[in-house]
Amino acid sequence: MTLEVEDLRVHYRTLRGDVKALDGVSFSVADGEIMGVVGESGCGKSTLGKSLVRLDNRMKHVGGSITLDGASLPIADDRAMNRFRFKSVSVIPQYAMSALNPTRRIGRLVADLLAAHGISYAATLPELTRRLRLVGLPERVLENYPIELSGGMKQRVVLVLSTLCDPALLVADEVTSALDVSTQRAVAETLVEFRDRGYVRSMLVVTHDISLVYQIADTIMVMYAGRLAEKAPSDVVVTEPLHPYTQLLIGALPEVGARFSERRLTGIPGRPPGLRNPPQGCRFRARCPLAFDKCAEQPPFVEVATNHRVACWKAGS
Amino acid sequence: MLRFEAVWKTYRLGAFGTRELTAVRDVSLEVARGEVVSLIGESGSGKTTIGRMALGLAAPTRGRITFDDVPVAGLRGRALRGYHRQVQGVFQDPFSTFNPVFKADRVFALVRDGFFPSVPAAQWRQRVEDALEGVRLEPADVLHKYPHQLSGGQLQRMLIARALLLDIRLLVADEIISMLDASTRIDVLNLLGELKAKGLGVLFVTHDLALGTYISDRTVILRAGEVVESGPTEEVFAQPRHEYTRNLLAAVPHLHTRWNEPVK
C-alpha cells in the first residue's frame, strides 16, 4: 500500500466564506499504480493533487489524513512537509513550462535544487544525464536556458527533475494539456516508462482529458464538485461506467471519425454547483437525468463490484 | 466565398527587422457557403496567422485573399467595417475576450453603436434576444451579468451570438473550444453545425483532430506553414496520404483503443 487518503477536506479561504474544494475524499493508490483523476474544471481535481504536496496559503486543511507507506504526511504543516517533498512526494506542476527559472541554465537550476535538499550535484550528474538521454534529450540541455527549449522538451526536463530522487508518489497535474498531439503521446508514454523502470512508484495523473488518461492509467477516478463520483479500473470506467455523470462525460467526447451529420453527441446541461454553499444530497442531482427523491440524501461511495466504487443511489441496484 | 490564393506571410523579427520568419507558405484554400473547413496543425504551423489574415487583421506578404472576389488586404475604413459585418472571429480564451467591467448587455449595445446606430433600442433588444436564443442561451440568464459570473461555454456562445448579430456569412473560429470542458464543448460544436446548416461558412482552426472531424466538411492539415494534405474530411482521415498526417492520427488518444493496440 503506497498512499492512503482518508476523508480529506481542504477548503479555500475567501472573503465571502470558505470554498469547500475537497469535501470528504477517500481513496488509496497501490504500489506501481497509475491513477488518473478526471473531472470538469472546478471539481477539485487539481486541489487534490496539490494538497498531497503543498497547500498554498489560501488553502486550509480542515480534516482527514494522508498516509504514505505507513507514515502520516503532515500536509497542514508546510515546514514539516519539506522533509517529504521531492524525495518521497513530488509534483509536476500544471504549467511545467513556466516552472523553470528563465534566468538560470538548466544545469545550474538542478544544482540549486539538489543543494536545497542536501544532495550533491556532481554525484547525481551521471544518473541525471542517463535519464535525460532516456527521454530523448541530449546532455547539452543542461547548458541551455529554458527559453531555448520547446514546450515538450521543457515538460520532459521537469519530468526528469521531479523524479530524480525516485519518489514514492508523483503528482502530474495536467502535464500534457498544453502540448501538441504527438508530443503529448511522447510525454504520456514517458510517464509510463518511468513507472515501469521504478523511478516513480505510484502516480496520480490529474487531467481533464479522459481519452488521454485512458491510455496510461490503471485506475480512473472521476470527481464531481469536490467529491468522488466513481473509481474503477480504466477499462471499466470507459466501457461500463455506472455513475450518470461519468456516462454523460464519456458520451460527450467526440472520437476521431464521429461526425455531426451522422450522430449528434450531447453535452451535459447546466454547470457544476458552487462550492461555497454546496447543495445537500447528491451534488450532481440538478443536472442528472436519473435524479429521484432519494437523491436529496447524500449517496455513499460504495463498492458495487471488485475495485469499482460509485456514489450513486441508482448504481447499486 | 473566402479564397486564399498562394498566400505567404513573413514576419520580421528582431532589431530593425533583421530576421525573417515565414509563418505561412504558399497556402491556397477556399471556404464556401454553408461549409466548415477545419484547419489542423500543431503549434507554430501558421493556423492562427491564416485566421488573422482571413479577418483582415494581418496582410499577406504575397498572394491574394479574396472574399466574394474582393481583395481583403486592401480594405480600409468603411469598407473594412462592411467586411467585418460579414466576417467575424471568435478566439480561444473567452475569459479574456470580454471587458471584465462591462455587463453582457453593454457588449451587445456596443455592436449597435458601432454598426447599426439607426436601430432603435427596443428593436435592438429584440434582435439581441433572438441571437441569444439562436445560440441556445436564455437571455434572462446572461444579460445584466458580468463575464466572471458566466461559464466558459456561456461566454463562448455569447461571442458567437455577438457575431450573429451582424448577419455574418463567415465565422473564423480559432481554437474556440480548447478552453472548455468536455461537457460544454460538444454544445458549442453542435451549435456551429446548426449554423452551418443555415448557410454560415466556418473556418475552424484547431489542433484537436477529433474535434476537427466532428463538424468539418473539408480538412486542411498544416505543418510549418505549409499545407501537407487537404481534402474532404472522410478521405483525409480514412486514407491519409501523407506520412505526417498518419503520424498525427496515430498519436491521437482514443477511448476504447490503446496506443499500442491496433485500431479496431
Chai-1 contact restraints between the chains, C-beta under 6 A:
chainA,res_idxA,chainB,res_idxB,connection_type,confidence,min_distance_angstrom,max_distance_angstrom,comment,restraint_id
A,E40,B,D181,contact,1.0,0.0,6.0,A-B,restraint_1
A,E40,B,S183,contact,1.0,0.0,6.0,A-B,restraint_2
A,S41,B,D181,contact,1.0,0.0,6.0,A-B,restraint_3
A,D180,B,E42,contact,1.0,0.0,6.0,A-B,restraint_4
A,D180,B,S43,contact,1.0,0.0,6.0,A-B,restraint_5
A,V181,B,A251,contact,1.0,0.0,6.0,A-B,restraint_6
A,V181,B,V252,contact,1.0,0.0,6.0,A-B,restraint_7
A,S182,B,A251,contact,1.0,0.0,6.0,A-B,restraint_8
A,R185,B,A251,contact,1.0,0.0,6.0,A-B,restraint_9
A,S211,B,P253,contact,1.0,0.0,6.0,A-B,restraint_10
A,S211,B,L255,contact,1.0,0.0,6.0,A-B,restraint_11
A,L212,B,P253,contact,1.0,0.0,6.0,A-B,restraint_12
A,Y214,B,L255,contact,1.0,0.0,6.0,A-B,restraint_13
A,Q215,B,P253,contact,1.0,0.0,6.0,A-B,restraint_14
A,Q215,B,R258,contact,1.0,0.0,6.0,A-B,restraint_15
A,Q215,B,W259,contact,1.0,0.0,6.0,A-B,restraint_16
A,V238,B,L255,contact,1.0,0.0,6.0,A-B,restraint_17
A,A252,B,A182,contact,1.0,0.0,6.0,A-B,restraint_18
A,A252,B,S183,contact,1.0,0.0,6.0,A-B,restraint_19
A,A252,B,I186,contact,1.0,0.0,6.0,A-B,restraint_20
A,L253,B,A182,contact,1.0,0.0,6.0,A-B,restraint_21
A,P254,B,A210,contact,1.0,0.0,6.0,A-B,restraint_22
A,P254,B,L211,contact,1.0,0.0,6.0,A-B,restraint_23
A,P254,B,Y214,contact,1.0,0.0,6.0,A-B,restraint_24
A,E255,B,A210,contact,1.0,0.0,6.0,A-B,restraint_25
A,V256,B,L209,contact,1.0,0.0,6.0,A-B,restraint_26
A,V256,B,A210,contact,1.0,0.0,6.0,A-B,restraint_27
A,V256,B,T213,contact,1.0,0.0,6.0,A-B,restraint_28
A,V256,B,V252,contact,1.0,0.0,6.0,A-B,restraint_29
A,A258,B,Y214,contact,1.0,0.0,6.0,A-B,restraint_30
A,F260,B,G193,contact,1.0,0.0,6.0,A-B,restraint_31
A,F260,B,Y214,contact,1.0,0.0,6.0,A-B,restraint_32
A,F260,B,I215,contact,1.0,0.0,6.0,A-B,restraint_33
A,L265,B,I186,contact,1.0,0.0,6.0,A-B,restraint_34
A,G267,B,S183,contact,1.0,0.0,6.0,A-B,restraint_35
A,G267,B,T184,contact,1.0,0.0,6.0,A-B,restraint_36
A,G267,B,I186,contact,1.0,0.0,6.0,A-B,restraint_37
A,G267,B,D187,contact,1.0,0.0,6.0,A-B,restraint_38
A,I268,B,S183,contact,1.0,0.0,6.0,A-B,restraint_39
A,R271,B,S151,contact,1.0,0.0,6.0,A-B,restraint_40
